[in-house]
Amino acid sequence: ETGVTQTPRHLVMGMTNKKSLKCEQHLGHNAMYWYKQSAKKPLELMFVYSLEERVENNSVPSRFSPECPNSSHLFLHLHTLQPEDSALYLCASSPGQGASGYTFGSGTRLTVV
Amino acid sequence: GQNIDQPTEMTATEGAIVQINCTYQTSGFNGLFWYQQHAGEAPTFLSYNVLDGLEEKGRFSSFLSRSKGYSYLLLKELQMKDSASYLCAVAPGGGNKLTFGTGTQLKVEL
């Protein structure tokens, strides 16, 4: 148990479906992140939330929509995805200010068909 | 811009020592992290360097040279379970986001 829990672990969805990824942290951290991990590529930062406020949106297509209802929960809502969106989606949290390491969840392996 | 380079793959023998290098060019610097990621699992924290020099933690050590934009992760007495991807990440300065390299896939053989 890493302290950051992601569900589901695996997801297969069609291009017309709507689904949501969920992330929950029990570490009392103030910042939460969504990263996309594709084969042979660096982790790509998608969104950053600090104290429930979105502080960064890294030019992510609008078919990805984040939501942070409180400091412990983070969602990524998905709709009308493309096959190239298939990847491992990692959630992470950190204490907040300054350079501090992340605690990652195990990720959701998403396949868009 | 941000640029972090590390080798894509390395192979080493059980019981040996392996060094994984990472070079970086970032607009600021507030520390360098190494993470280990086994297939299908979460990346886990290994080390953090913010000052020049060597940080040792058991079988793992990490070195940083800020003037050269260079770090390495040293793994001693390799075990089969050390087969994993090793991610180098830099905190560019300001805020708390990390920029990652592509990861080095290490394979430990008998």
Backbone of each chain as ProteinMPNN parsed JSONL, in Angstrom:
{"seq_chain_A": "ETGVTQTPRHLVMGMTNKKSLKCEQHLGHNAMYWYKQSAKKPLELMFVYSLEERVENNSVPSRFSPECPNSSHLFLHLHTLQPEDSALYLCASSPGQGASGYTFGSGTRLTVV", "coords_chain_A": {"N_chain_A": [[0.855, -1.21, 0.0], [0.735, 2.1, -1.01], [-0.125, 4.498, 0.003], [-1.261, 6.171, -1.753], [-3.974, 5.662, -3.667], [-5.258, 4.31, -6.607], [-7.996, 3.917, -8.793], [-9.87, 2.635, -11.582], [-7.565, -0.227, -11.837], [-7.136, -1.168, -14.361], [-8.476, -0.223, -17.515], [-10.608, -0.413, -20.224], [-11.86, 1.306, -22.908], [-14.236, 2.537, -25.29], [-14.091, 4.885, -28.01], [-16.227, 6.585, -27.848], [-17.094, 6.512, -25.293], [-17.654, 7.578, -21.844], [-15.725, 7.919, -19.03], [-14.3, 7.775, -15.695], [-11.305, 8.327, -13.881], [-10.039, 7.598, -10.659], [-8.404, 8.935, -7.813], [-6.963, 8.673, -4.624], [-5.585, 9.952, -1.666], [-3.989, 9.305, 1.44], [-2.25, 10.708, 2.998], [-2.155, 13.228, 3.97], [-1.235, 15.182, 2.289], [-0.82, 18.255, 0.383], [-0.751, 18.767, -2.315], [-1.618, 17.484, -5.519], [-1.306, 15.415, -8.434], [-1.644, 14.672, -11.923], [-0.157, 12.45, -14.145], [0.864, 11.317, -17.383], [2.009, 8.292, -18.661], [3.696, 6.992, -21.258], [4.957, 4.418, -23.401], [8.469, 4.386, -23.811], [8.677, 7.116, -23.492], [9.101, 10.169, -21.557], [7.575, 10.685, -18.328], [4.674, 12.59, -18.588], [3.602, 15.626, -17.428], [0.316, 16.425, -16.577], [-1.78, 17.736, -15.057], [-1.825, 19.883, -12.184], [-2.754, 20.173, -8.855], [-3.041, 22.301, -6.12], [-3.804, 22.598, -2.84], [-6.446, 22.111, -3.519], [-6.864, 23.771, -5.66], [-6.544, 24.277, -9.129], [-3.404, 24.583, -10.418], [-1.875, 24.245, -12.599], [-2.102, 23.464, -16.007], [-1.157, 21.548, -18.422], [-1.392, 22.179, -21.326], [-3.275, 20.262, -22.048], [-5.528, 18.246, -23.928], [-9.044, 19.028, -24.175], [-10.629, 16.828, -23.84], [-9.8, 15.532, -21.642], [-10.606, 16.0, -18.337], [-9.997, 17.353, -15.279], [-10.809, 16.965, -11.766], [-10.958, 18.147, -8.483], [-12.268, 17.625, -5.653], [-11.666, 17.779, -2.931], [-8.806, 17.897, -0.697], [-7.936, 15.315, -0.577], [-8.823, 13.789, -2.672], [-8.789, 13.13, -6.156], [-9.851, 13.382, -9.472], [-10.005, 12.177, -12.845], [-11.716, 12.911, -15.56], [-12.88, 11.374, -18.456], [-13.586, 11.64, -21.916], [-14.693, 10.933, -25.213], [-12.2, 9.881, -26.167], [-9.044, 9.248, -27.902], [-7.263, 6.67, -29.741], [-4.501, 7.114, -29.357], [-4.398, 8.054, -26.823], [-4.141, 5.971, -25.148], [-2.458, 4.683, -22.425], [-0.453, 4.614, -19.4], [-1.838, 6.058, -16.61], [-0.813, 8.039, -14.106], [-1.258, 8.978, -10.767], [-0.144, 11.286, -8.336], [0.996, 12.523, -5.151], [2.139, 15.217, -3.054], [3.793, 16.849, -0.249], [3.662, 19.622, -0.632], [4.719, 22.758, -0.622], [7.771, 23.919, -2.075], [10.604, 21.884, -3.17], [9.76, 18.658, -3.079], [9.539, 15.178, -2.649], [7.473, 12.981, -4.607], [4.673, 10.866, -3.832], [3.56, 8.131, -5.467], [0.64, 6.698, -7.002], [-0.387, 3.397, -8.116], [-1.265, 3.529, -10.657], [-3.472, 3.728, -13.55], [-4.058, 1.589, -16.129], [-4.862, 2.444, -19.221], [-6.717, 1.632, -22.058], [-7.703, 2.579, -25.198], [-10.114, 1.82, -27.478]], "CA_chain_A": [[0.0, 0.0, 0.0], [1.635, 3.234, -1.148], [-0.7, 5.714, 0.557], [-2.008, 6.782, -2.849], [-4.737, 4.577, -4.272], [-5.899, 4.645, -7.873], [-8.938, 2.954, -9.348], [-9.532, 1.215, -11.608], [-6.194, -0.52, -12.243], [-7.17, -1.336, -15.813], [-9.708, 0.285, -18.117], [-10.719, -0.435, -21.683], [-13.023, 2.089, -23.282], [-14.397, 2.938, -26.669], [-13.839, 6.3, -28.249], [-17.418, 7.388, -27.546], [-17.466, 6.334, -23.881], [-17.235, 8.511, -20.794], [-15.299, 7.205, -17.832], [-13.519, 8.593, -14.763], [-10.257, 7.723, -13.063], [-10.094, 8.128, -9.305], [-7.173, 8.886, -7.024], [-7.205, 9.036, -3.239], [-4.36, 9.887, -0.861], [-4.233, 9.313, 2.893], [-0.973, 11.152, 3.547], [-2.239, 14.615, 4.417], [-0.525, 16.054, 1.345], [-1.586, 19.386, -0.124], [-0.677, 18.866, -3.776], [-1.881, 16.251, -6.245], [-0.855, 15.535, -9.826], [-1.884, 13.627, -12.926], [0.879, 12.265, -15.153], [0.657, 10.293, -18.4], [3.236, 7.548, -18.942], [3.637, 6.198, -22.473], [6.176, 3.641, -23.637], [9.644, 5.051, -24.378], [8.579, 8.563, -23.338], [9.118, 10.601, -20.162], [6.291, 11.019, -17.713], [4.199, 13.902, -19.018], [2.732, 16.268, -16.446], [-0.95, 16.875, -17.158], [-2.446, 18.709, -14.189], [-1.36, 20.031, -10.808], [-3.667, 20.824, -7.925], [-2.46, 22.653, -4.835], [-4.887, 23.021, -1.945], [-7.699, 21.957, -4.277], [-6.941, 24.718, -6.764], [-5.709, 23.873, -10.246], [-2.347, 25.565, -10.613], [-1.215, 24.014, -13.873], [-2.761, 22.658, -17.02], [-0.071, 21.505, -19.4], [-1.871, 22.079, -22.709], [-3.916, 18.959, -22.201], [-6.792, 18.365, -24.677], [-10.234, 19.184, -23.324], [-11.274, 15.532, -23.6], [-9.395, 15.176, -20.279], [-11.126, 17.026, -17.452], [-9.717, 16.984, -13.899], [-11.653, 17.491, -10.697], [-10.364, 17.942, -7.153], [-13.3, 18.084, -4.724], [-11.031, 18.066, -1.648], [-7.361, 17.679, -0.779], [-7.628, 13.88, -0.56], [-9.368, 13.107, -3.84], [-8.549, 13.713, -7.471], [-10.482, 12.604, -10.532], [-9.735, 12.547, -14.234], [-12.872, 12.538, -16.363], [-12.454, 11.087, -19.835], [-14.672, 11.505, -22.895], [-14.326, 10.94, -26.636], [-10.746, 9.733, -26.273], [-8.453, 8.732, -29.119], [-6.37, 5.529, -29.454], [-3.189, 7.567, -28.874], [-4.505, 8.358, -25.386], [-3.851, 4.751, -24.406], [-1.222, 4.891, -21.653], [-0.593, 4.463, -17.948], [-2.105, 7.35, -15.993], [-0.321, 8.002, -12.737], [-1.579, 10.038, -9.835], [0.873, 11.453, -7.297], [0.767, 13.609, -4.201], [3.334, 15.695, -2.363], [3.419, 17.7, 0.869], [3.23, 20.932, -1.105], [5.63, 23.799, -0.995], [9.178, 23.593, -2.27], [10.899, 20.609, -3.816], [9.51, 17.52, -2.202], [9.274, 14.004, -3.464], [6.111, 12.536, -4.806], [4.229, 9.502, -3.601], [2.751, 7.772, -6.624], [-0.249, 5.557, -7.049], [0.045, 2.327, -9.025], [-1.651, 3.883, -12.013], [-4.554, 3.09, -14.299], [-3.657, 1.242, -17.504], [-6.005, 2.777, -20.069], [-6.668, 1.245, -23.467], [-8.812, 3.151, -25.963], [-10.305, 0.989, -28.683]], "C_chain_A": [[0.884, 1.251, 0.0], [1.115, 4.469, -0.455], [-1.46, 6.495, -0.484], [-2.673, 5.637, -3.613], [-5.429, 5.058, -5.534], [-6.837, 3.519, -8.286], [-9.544, 3.504, -10.628], [-8.064, 0.998, -11.971], [-6.087, -0.654, -13.759], [-8.506, -0.838, -16.333], [-9.604, 0.196, -19.624], [-11.988, 0.324, -22.043], [-13.027, 2.409, -24.759], [-14.258, 4.438, -26.797], [-15.045, 7.168, -27.928], [-17.828, 7.307, -26.079], [-17.065, 7.529, -23.026], [-16.896, 7.689, -19.569], [-14.528, 8.174, -16.946], [-12.477, 7.749, -14.053], [-10.289, 8.404, -11.698], [-8.76, 7.944, -8.607], [-7.492, 9.372, -5.618], [-5.897, 8.921, -2.461], [-4.697, 10.086, 0.612], [-3.013, 9.829, 3.636], [-1.016, 12.575, 4.083], [-1.509, 15.59, 3.526], [-1.445, 17.139, 0.802], [-1.615, 19.488, -1.638], [-0.908, 17.498, -4.394], [-1.672, 16.487, -7.725], [-1.425, 14.389, -10.662], [-0.731, 13.644, -13.914], [0.42, 11.189, -16.135], [1.996, 9.624, -18.68], [3.02, 6.66, -20.16], [4.981, 5.507, -22.669], [7.244, 4.513, -24.297], [9.597, 6.576, -24.266], [8.641, 8.946, -21.86], [7.698, 10.748, -19.629], [5.914, 12.443, -18.118], [3.258, 14.458, -17.96], [1.478, 16.78, -17.148], [-1.56, 18.007, -16.334], [-1.8, 18.705, -12.803], [-2.446, 20.728, -10.02], [-2.924, 21.09, -6.622], [-3.57, 23.223, -3.969], [-6.194, 23.131, -2.713], [-7.855, 22.96, -5.409], [-6.009, 24.267, -7.886], [-4.676, 24.945, -10.512], [-1.609, 25.35, -11.921], [-2.062, 23.093, -14.733], [-1.824, 22.662, -18.206], [-0.567, 21.27, -20.819], [-2.487, 20.724, -22.983], [-5.23, 19.136, -22.964], [-8.003, 18.359, -23.753], [-10.984, 17.876, -23.108], [-10.824, 14.926, -22.261], [-9.827, 16.314, -19.356], [-10.873, 16.623, -16.008], [-10.727, 17.592, -12.935], [-11.003, 17.166, -9.369], [-11.349, 18.461, -6.11], [-12.772, 18.399, -3.328], [-9.571, 17.64, -1.734], [-6.978, 16.205, -0.818], [-8.018, 13.156, -1.834], [-9.101, 13.881, -5.112], [-9.159, 12.779, -8.509], [-9.951, 13.083, -11.886], [-10.887, 11.999, -15.073], [-12.465, 12.461, -17.826], [-13.67, 11.016, -20.753], [-14.139, 11.7, -24.295], [-12.811, 10.876, -26.817], [-10.339, 9.142, -27.613], [-7.542, 7.549, -28.782], [-5.003, 5.959, -28.923], [-3.206, 8.0, -27.407], [-4.274, 7.118, -24.536], [-2.489, 4.888, -23.73], [-1.484, 4.486, -20.21], [-0.766, 5.853, -17.356], [-1.784, 7.243, -14.508], [-0.788, 9.225, -11.964], [-0.451, 10.098, -8.795], [0.436, 12.553, -6.349], [2.092, 14.0, -3.574], [2.898, 16.635, -1.245], [3.03, 19.115, 0.46], [4.377, 21.826, -1.478], [7.065, 23.311, -1.153], [9.371, 22.26, -2.943], [10.695, 19.492, -2.815], [9.144, 16.337, -3.07], [7.8, 13.683, -3.545], [5.919, 11.157, -4.196], [3.262, 9.18, -4.722], [1.747, 6.681, -6.279], [0.261, 4.546, -8.066], [-0.41, 2.546, -10.456], [-2.881, 3.155, -12.517], [-4.045, 2.852, -15.712], [-4.882, 1.409, -18.386], [-5.748, 2.33, -21.499], [-7.913, 1.79, -24.156], [-8.924, 2.379, -27.268], [-11.307, 1.634, -29.637]], "O_chain_A": [[1.691, 1.439, 0.91], [1.865, 5.437, -0.328], [-2.229, 7.393, -0.143], [-1.996, 4.753, -4.139], [-6.105, 6.087, -5.53], [-6.521, 2.337, -8.151], [-9.718, 4.716, -10.755], [-7.385, 1.944, -12.372], [-5.072, -0.296, -14.357], [-9.539, -1.004, -15.685], [-8.639, 0.667, -20.225], [-13.067, 0.015, -21.536], [-11.981, 2.536, -25.395], [-14.303, 5.168, -25.807], [-14.897, 8.377, -27.753], [-18.791, 7.952, -25.663], [-16.257, 8.367, -23.426], [-17.691, 6.86, -19.126], [-14.147, 9.26, -17.385], [-12.732, 6.606, -13.674], [-10.529, 9.606, -11.587], [-8.078, 6.934, -8.785], [-8.204, 10.361, -5.44], [-5.185, 7.924, -2.575], [-5.546, 10.897, 0.983], [-2.764, 9.435, 4.775], [-0.015, 13.073, 4.598], [-1.193, 16.703, 3.946], [-2.666, 16.985, 0.761], [-2.429, 20.228, -2.189], [-0.456, 16.481, -3.868], [-1.835, 17.603, -8.219], [-1.654, 13.287, -10.163], [-0.366, 14.689, -14.452], [-0.316, 10.272, -15.77], [2.998, 10.3, -18.911], [2.257, 5.695, -20.108], [6.008, 5.961, -22.165], [6.958, 5.275, -25.221], [10.407, 7.258, -24.893], [8.276, 8.144, -21.0], [6.746, 10.913, -20.392], [6.715, 13.371, -18.008], [2.243, 13.843, -17.632], [1.553, 17.468, -18.165], [-1.82, 19.095, -16.848], [-1.306, 17.685, -12.323], [-2.992, 21.742, -10.452], [-2.257, 20.204, -6.088], [-4.201, 24.217, -4.329], [-6.942, 24.1, -2.578], [-8.901, 22.986, -6.059], [-4.851, 23.923, -7.65], [-5.024, 26.09, -10.801], [-0.798, 26.187, -12.316], [-2.643, 22.11, -14.273], [-1.708, 23.663, -18.914], [-0.207, 20.275, -21.447], [-2.247, 20.116, -24.027], [-5.976, 20.075, -22.686], [-7.979, 17.754, -22.681], [-11.887, 17.819, -22.274], [-11.391, 13.935, -21.802], [-9.453, 17.466, -19.574], [-11.464, 15.652, -15.536], [-11.398, 18.58, -13.237], [-10.55, 16.043, -9.15], [-11.27, 19.626, -5.721], [-13.368, 19.205, -2.613], [-9.149, 17.078, -2.745], [-5.818, 15.876, -1.067], [-7.588, 12.023, -2.057], [-9.174, 15.109, -5.148], [-9.009, 11.56, -8.44], [-9.515, 14.224, -12.042], [-11.016, 10.79, -15.268], [-11.802, 13.351, -18.358], [-14.675, 10.398, -20.403], [-13.252, 12.519, -24.535], [-12.217, 11.696, -27.519], [-11.163, 8.611, -28.357], [-7.09, 7.436, -27.642], [-4.405, 5.243, -28.119], [-2.159, 8.279, -26.822], [-4.217, 7.219, -23.311], [-1.489, 5.175, -24.388], [-2.586, 4.072, -19.851], [0.068, 6.731, -17.576], [-2.393, 6.472, -13.767], [-0.719, 10.354, -12.45], [0.119, 9.07, -8.429], [-0.383, 13.404, -6.695], [3.044, 13.221, -3.562], [1.785, 17.162, -1.268], [2.187, 19.744, 1.099], [4.958, 21.67, -2.552], [7.508, 22.403, -0.449], [8.398, 21.574, -3.256], [11.402, 19.412, -1.811], [8.506, 16.492, -4.111], [7.0, 14.055, -2.686], [6.866, 10.382, -4.06], [2.262, 9.873, -4.907], [1.97, 5.859, -5.391], [1.223, 4.809, -8.789], [0.012, 1.83, -11.365], [-3.276, 2.115, -11.991], [-3.65, 3.787, -16.408], [-5.825, 0.621, -18.312], [-4.697, 2.612, -22.075], [-9.037, 1.498, -23.748], [-7.978, 2.293, -28.05], [-11.592, 1.081, -30.699]]}, "seq_chain_B": "GQNIDQPTEMTATEGAIVQINCTYQTSGFNGLFWYQQHAGEAPTFLSYNVLDGLEEKGRFSSFLSRSKGYSYLLLKELQMKDSASYLCAVAPGGGNKLTFGTGTQLKVEL", "coords_chain_B": {"N_chain_B": [[13.87, 25.682, -21.752], [13.155, 22.304, -20.631], [15.267, 19.524, -20.276], [16.073, 16.23, -19.939], [18.289, 13.593, -19.854], [18.86, 10.135, -20.049], [20.202, 6.797, -20.219], [18.479, 4.385, -22.256], [18.322, 1.608, -21.864], [19.94, -0.851, -19.797], [22.101, -3.549, -18.972], [23.113, -5.811, -16.479], [25.084, -7.922, -14.291], [24.099, -10.2, -11.758], [25.105, -9.465, -8.451], [27.029, -7.68, -9.232], [28.156, -4.227, -9.833], [26.401, -1.348, -10.885], [26.137, 1.659, -12.752], [23.975, 4.269, -13.324], [23.515, 6.893, -15.415], [22.549, 10.369, -15.526], [21.825, 13.288, -17.213], [21.073, 16.765, -17.191], [19.274, 19.659, -18.298], [17.896, 22.436, -17.214], [15.638, 25.146, -16.524], [15.884, 26.102, -14.006], [16.996, 24.98, -10.773], [16.176, 22.83, -8.214], [16.726, 20.519, -6.935], [17.305, 16.969, -7.36], [15.851, 13.892, -8.149], [15.693, 10.334, -7.755], [13.82, 7.59, -8.854], [12.426, 4.308, -8.529], [10.843, 1.979, -10.608], [8.959, -0.822, -10.851], [7.619, -3.089, -13.261], [4.278, -2.439, -13.985], [3.797, -1.308, -11.544], [3.743, 1.291, -8.963], [5.936, 4.117, -9.245], [8.639, 4.36, -6.955], [10.211, 6.224, -4.381], [13.711, 6.745, -4.319], [16.038, 8.38, -3.89], [17.289, 11.702, -3.073], [18.945, 14.537, -4.138], [20.331, 17.674, -3.501], [22.487, 19.227, -3.017], [25.926, 19.274, -4.123], [27.688, 16.188, -4.426], [27.898, 12.93, -2.859], [25.29, 10.805, -1.916], [24.575, 8.253, 0.254], [22.751, 5.265, 0.623], [22.323, 2.442, 1.949], [22.537, -0.19, -0.348], [22.29, 1.479, -2.451], [23.441, 4.459, -4.015], [23.589, 7.962, -4.687], [24.767, 10.507, -6.811], [25.593, 13.942, -7.317], [26.407, 16.618, -9.484], [26.131, 19.861, -9.741], [27.248, 21.898, -11.291], [27.935, 20.595, -13.598], [25.552, 19.622, -14.447], [24.744, 16.974, -13.888], [24.103, 13.672, -12.782], [24.361, 10.54, -11.061], [23.144, 7.238, -10.402], [24.082, 4.721, -8.308], [24.204, 1.305, -8.028], [24.881, -1.292, -5.921], [26.07, -4.688, -5.372], [24.196, -6.174, -6.945], [20.879, -7.444, -7.243], [18.431, -9.809, -8.389], [15.91, -8.746, -8.071], [16.334, -6.094, -8.469], [15.909, -5.518, -11.066], [14.321, -3.277, -13.021], [12.724, -0.155, -13.942], [14.503, 2.879, -13.836], [14.009, 6.092, -12.84], [14.973, 9.36, -13.487], [14.532, 12.544, -12.111], [13.919, 16.039, -12.095], [13.517, 18.881, -10.042], [12.664, 21.871, -11.206], [12.704, 24.346, -9.96], [10.982, 26.708, -8.09], [7.701, 26.324, -7.196], [6.338, 22.958, -7.098], [6.492, 20.929, -8.986], [7.74, 18.113, -10.815], [10.085, 17.271, -13.369], [10.567, 14.648, -15.585], [12.954, 12.176, -16.765], [13.206, 9.744, -19.469], [13.538, 7.334, -18.26], [15.506, 4.503, -17.279], [15.757, 1.269, -18.263], [16.662, -1.355, -16.403], [18.15, -4.483, -16.546], [18.82, -7.281, -14.709], [20.945, -9.967, -14.798], [21.672, -13.495, -14.378]], "CA_chain_B": [[13.127, 24.432, -21.707], [13.658, 21.266, -19.743], [15.77, 18.361, -20.991], [16.713, 15.257, -19.052], [18.736, 12.454, -20.643], [19.393, 8.958, -19.392], [20.187, 5.687, -21.184], [17.193, 3.699, -22.343], [18.415, 0.257, -21.319], [21.232, -1.344, -19.329], [22.094, -4.927, -18.488], [24.205, -6.068, -15.556], [25.099, -9.262, -13.721], [23.817, -10.318, -10.323], [26.282, -9.312, -7.604], [27.913, -6.639, -9.761], [27.826, -2.823, -9.586], [25.993, -0.663, -12.105], [25.976, 3.106, -12.607], [23.012, 4.826, -14.277], [23.786, 8.322, -15.518], [21.473, 11.29, -15.89], [22.225, 14.67, -17.431], [19.887, 17.598, -17.256], [19.337, 21.088, -18.599], [16.609, 22.974, -16.789], [15.646, 26.596, -16.355], [16.24, 26.336, -12.617], [17.296, 23.691, -10.144], [15.823, 22.775, -6.803], [16.898, 19.158, -6.454], [17.191, 15.871, -8.311], [15.287, 12.694, -7.529], [15.693, 9.047, -8.447], [12.715, 6.711, -8.512], [12.453, 2.96, -9.082], [9.509, 1.541, -11.004], [8.798, -2.16, -11.39], [6.558, -3.172, -14.263], [2.924, -2.49, -13.462], [3.715, -0.791, -10.178], [3.996, 2.712, -8.767], [7.314, 4.541, -8.985], [8.916, 4.564, -5.535], [11.317, 7.139, -4.129], [14.99, 6.164, -3.934], [17.012, 9.331, -3.349], [17.135, 13.125, -3.374], [20.177, 15.321, -4.02], [20.188, 19.096, -3.822], [23.857, 19.745, -2.961], [26.91, 18.421, -4.798], [28.284, 15.13, -3.639], [27.362, 11.577, -2.866], [24.373, 10.399, -0.851], [24.562, 6.797, 0.29], [21.646, 4.672, 1.367], [22.404, 0.991, 1.758], [23.179, -0.627, -1.591], [22.093, 2.522, -3.461], [24.056, 5.766, -3.788], [23.318, 8.906, -5.762], [25.757, 11.577, -6.885], [25.15, 15.13, -8.044], [27.287, 17.743, -9.793], [25.261, 20.903, -10.287], [27.952, 22.656, -12.332], [27.948, 19.789, -14.822], [24.204, 19.149, -14.769], [24.987, 15.534, -14.005], [23.868, 12.827, -11.621], [24.3, 9.107, -11.319], [22.642, 6.319, -9.386], [24.988, 3.572, -8.226], [23.601, 0.16, -7.367], [25.905, -2.285, -5.589], [25.609, -6.044, -5.01], [22.925, -6.278, -7.655], [20.006, -8.591, -7.038], [17.463, -9.967, -9.481], [14.769, -7.865, -7.813], [16.672, -4.725, -8.887], [15.461, -5.332, -12.446], [13.238, -2.29, -12.965], [13.041, 1.104, -14.615], [14.99, 3.887, -12.904], [13.602, 7.392, -13.358], [15.647, 10.565, -12.996], [13.578, 13.655, -12.166], [14.464, 17.3, -11.591], [12.642, 19.975, -9.642], [13.303, 22.995, -11.887], [12.783, 25.567, -9.172], [9.681, 27.362, -8.029], [6.629, 25.337, -7.235], [6.689, 21.63, -6.633], [6.345, 19.926, -10.018], [8.949, 17.437, -11.241], [10.249, 16.914, -14.777], [11.163, 13.321, -15.594], [13.573, 11.583, -17.936], [12.466, 8.618, -20.042], [13.733, 6.128, -17.472], [16.481, 3.506, -17.734], [15.299, -0.084, -17.952], [17.791, -2.182, -15.976], [17.924, -5.922, -16.489], [19.858, -7.98, -13.958], [21.014, -11.354, -15.25], [22.483, -14.419, -13.563]], "C_chain_B": [[13.779, 23.444, -20.766], [14.106, 20.085, -20.595], [16.507, 17.472, -20.014], [17.027, 14.022, -19.867], [19.262, 11.343, -19.754], [19.334, 7.813, -20.384], [18.866, 4.946, -21.127], [17.234, 2.347, -21.651], [19.826, -0.014, -20.822], [21.042, -2.778, -18.859], [23.305, -5.138, -17.593], [24.026, -7.454, -14.95], [24.816, -9.228, -12.232], [25.111, -10.26, -9.518], [27.219, -8.192, -8.033], [27.458, -5.247, -9.309], [27.419, -2.191, -10.914], [25.771, 0.822, -11.794], [25.045, 3.61, -13.708], [23.176, 6.341, -14.265], [22.556, 9.12, -15.929], [22.075, 12.675, -16.074], [20.983, 15.517, -17.624], [20.232, 19.023, -17.644], [17.971, 21.641, -18.267], [16.746, 24.465, -16.532], [15.944, 27.006, -14.927], [16.53, 24.984, -11.995], [16.988, 23.783, -8.656], [15.881, 21.351, -6.294], [16.685, 18.125, -7.54], [16.793, 14.612, -7.566], [15.563, 11.474, -8.394], [14.534, 8.217, -7.903], [12.958, 5.349, -9.169], [11.015, 2.567, -9.424], [9.571, 0.123, -11.576], [7.589, -2.174, -12.305], [5.192, -3.294, -13.59], [2.752, -1.933, -12.068], [3.977, 0.709, -10.137], [5.491, 2.997, -8.697], [7.502, 4.782, -7.49], [10.201, 5.365, -5.368], [12.574, 6.383, -3.713], [15.898, 7.186, -3.26], [16.696, 10.741, -3.809], [18.476, 13.805, -3.136], [19.866, 16.768, -4.356], [21.55, 19.794, -3.767], [24.795, 18.768, -3.664], [27.422, 17.347, -3.85], [27.495, 13.843, -3.704], [26.47, 11.356, -1.651], [24.285, 8.879, -0.879], [23.418, 6.299, 1.155], [21.65, 3.181, 1.086], [23.147, 0.635, 0.485], [23.119, 0.455, -2.673], [22.794, 3.804, -3.036], [23.686, 6.667, -4.954], [24.277, 10.071, -5.646], [25.204, 12.727, -7.693], [26.32, 16.09, -8.26], [26.43, 18.806, -10.469], [25.941, 21.676, -11.409], [27.967, 21.916, -13.662], [26.552, 19.345, -15.24], [24.171, 17.642, -14.873], [24.704, 14.84, -12.677], [24.058, 11.377, -12.026], [23.728, 8.386, -10.112], [23.526, 5.081, -9.441], [24.31, 2.465, -7.433], [24.684, -0.902, -7.157], [25.263, -3.626, -5.271], [24.242, -6.323, -5.638], [22.193, -7.578, -7.355], [18.993, -8.635, -8.184], [16.297, -8.989, -9.315], [15.052, -6.408, -8.18], [16.325, -4.47, -10.351], [14.21, -4.456, -12.427], [13.633, -1.109, -13.845], [13.441, 2.128, -13.562], [14.795, 5.27, -13.529], [14.384, 8.506, -12.676], [14.663, 11.725, -13.131], [14.191, 14.886, -11.512], [13.339, 18.226, -11.182], [13.269, 21.249, -10.183], [13.426, 24.256, -11.064], [11.485, 26.317, -9.237], [8.594, 26.33, -8.128], [7.127, 23.96, -6.846], [6.526, 20.566, -7.711], [7.71, 19.357, -10.387], [8.91, 17.187, -12.746], [11.068, 15.643, -14.837], [11.926, 13.032, -16.88], [12.742, 10.394, -18.397], [12.571, 7.359, -19.193], [14.759, 5.207, -18.106], [15.996, 2.139, -17.298], [16.521, -0.939, -17.647], [17.368, -3.639, -15.908], [19.097, -6.567, -15.773], [19.798, -9.454, -14.337], [21.885, -12.195, -14.316], [23.9, -14.512, -14.117]], "O_chain_B": [[14.826, 23.718, -20.179], [13.408, 19.689, -21.528], [17.446, 17.904, -19.344], [16.139, 13.457, -20.505], [20.02, 11.59, -18.817], [18.512, 7.835, -21.3], [18.216, 4.886, -20.083], [16.301, 1.977, -20.938], [20.795, 0.526, -21.358], [19.964, -3.165, -18.408], [24.404, -4.689, -17.918], [22.97, -8.076, -15.074], [25.253, -8.315, -11.532], [26.093, -10.921, -9.857], [28.107, -7.801, -7.276], [26.522, -5.101, -8.524], [28.024, -2.47, -11.949], [25.285, 1.185, -10.723], [25.307, 3.395, -14.892], [22.997, 6.988, -13.233], [21.651, 8.609, -16.589], [22.76, 13.178, -15.184], [19.972, 15.054, -18.151], [21.321, 19.524, -17.362], [16.994, 21.35, -18.957], [17.851, 24.974, -16.345], [16.233, 28.176, -14.677], [16.327, 23.951, -12.632], [17.462, 24.67, -7.946], [15.184, 20.996, -5.343], [15.977, 18.368, -8.517], [17.324, 14.304, -6.499], [15.656, 11.575, -9.618], [14.294, 8.145, -6.697], [13.602, 5.249, -10.214], [10.093, 2.79, -8.639], [10.154, -0.108, -12.636], [6.661, -1.381, -12.149], [4.986, -4.152, -12.732], [1.685, -2.067, -11.47], [4.375, 1.316, -11.131], [6.242, 2.194, -8.142], [6.624, 5.343, -6.834], [11.156, 5.198, -6.127], [12.52, 5.493, -2.864], [16.462, 6.919, -2.199], [15.962, 10.962, -4.771], [19.072, 13.668, -2.067], [19.222, 17.059, -5.363], [21.742, 20.833, -4.398], [24.493, 17.581, -3.785], [27.569, 17.565, -2.647], [26.561, 13.692, -4.491], [26.837, 11.672, -0.52], [23.959, 8.286, -1.908], [23.147, 6.814, 2.24], [21.059, 2.716, 0.111], [24.263, 1.105, 0.261], [23.809, 0.363, -3.688], [22.757, 4.193, -1.869], [23.492, 6.196, -6.074], [24.566, 10.561, -4.555], [24.441, 12.526, -8.638], [27.113, 16.342, -7.354], [26.051, 18.663, -11.631], [25.288, 22.068, -12.376], [28.008, 22.535, -14.725], [26.397, 18.742, -16.302], [23.633, 17.09, -15.833], [25.022, 15.352, -11.604], [23.929, 11.03, -13.2], [23.813, 8.85, -8.976], [23.694, 4.471, -10.497], [23.892, 2.674, -6.294], [25.319, -1.348, -8.112], [24.078, -3.703, -4.946], [23.276, -6.658, -4.953], [22.79, -8.647, -7.232], [18.739, -7.633, -8.853], [15.766, -8.471, -10.297], [14.14, -5.582, -8.205], [16.431, -3.34, -10.828], [13.175, -4.844, -11.887], [14.725, -1.07, -14.413], [12.797, 2.235, -12.518], [15.337, 5.576, -14.591], [14.447, 8.582, -11.449], [14.025, 11.868, -14.174], [14.892, 14.786, -10.505], [12.331, 18.345, -11.879], [14.306, 21.68, -9.678], [14.18, 25.157, -11.431], [10.942, 26.541, -10.318], [8.578, 25.534, -9.067], [8.231, 23.823, -6.318], [6.428, 19.386, -7.375], [8.722, 20.049, -10.281], [7.853, 16.927, -13.322], [12.132, 15.551, -14.224], [11.601, 13.561, -17.943], [11.713, 10.071, -17.804], [11.795, 6.42, -19.373], [14.869, 5.139, -19.33], [15.84, 1.879, -16.105], [17.325, -1.216, -18.537], [16.359, -3.981, -15.292], [20.245, -6.411, -16.191], [18.759, -10.104, -14.22], [22.715, -11.674, -13.572], [24.73, -15.237, -13.569]]}, "name": "protein", "num_of_chains": 2, "seq": "ETGVTQTPRHLVMGMTNKKSLKCEQHLGHNAMYWYKQSAKKPLELMFVYSLEERVENNSVPSRFSPECPNSSHLFLHLHTLQPEDSALYLCASSPGQGASGYTFGSGTRLTVVGQNIDQPTEMTATEGAIVQINCTYQTSGFNGLFWYQQHAGEAPTFLSYNVLDGLEEKGRFSSFLSRSKGYSYLLLKELQMKDSASYLCAVAPGGGNKLTFGTGTQLKVEL"}
